[in-house]
Amino acid sequence: MIRIAVFLAVATSAWADGTERLDVAVGETIERDVGFAMGLLCDDLTNLRADLRAHTPESNMFTVTGIAEGTTMCRVGTMPNRPTYIFEIHVVARPHPR
């Protein structure tokens, strides 16, 4: 049982260290090149729309559109031996025009 606890602690700290924060406004769309990463998994899709698609022969594109304010974690790259990206996505209110 101790071995499992140690493994989980290491996996959790590696997750946090490689996380990239993305801020996207409601109604806004942002993109990130994720190389050869394949597979997409998000904790909660109620506040955003996420998509992963082929962009060029050498890379894939991760696209996020804000739907409602909130925070979600997404992992791009769920296939073994492929790149993995962890994104902490914050959907924020649309700025008011002045």
C-alpha positions, 0 to 999 in steps of 0.5 A: 500500500505504501508503494501506491501512495508514493507513486500517486504523490509523484504522479500528482507533482509531475502533473502540476509542474507541467501544467500550462494555464490558458485564459479564454473569454466567453465566446473567444477561441484560442489555439495551441500547436501540440505537435504529434499529441493524439487524444483529448480528455477534459474534466468538465466540458460544461464551460468550454468546447475543446477540439483536437484536429490535424493542422499540418502534416507535422502537428495537431491543433488544440482549440478551446472556445469559452462557453461559460465562466469556470475552470477545467483541466484538459490533457492533450495527448493520451496515447503512449509514446506521444507528447502530452500537454496539461492545460488548466483552462480558465474561462473568464467573462467577456471584457465590456467595450468602453 
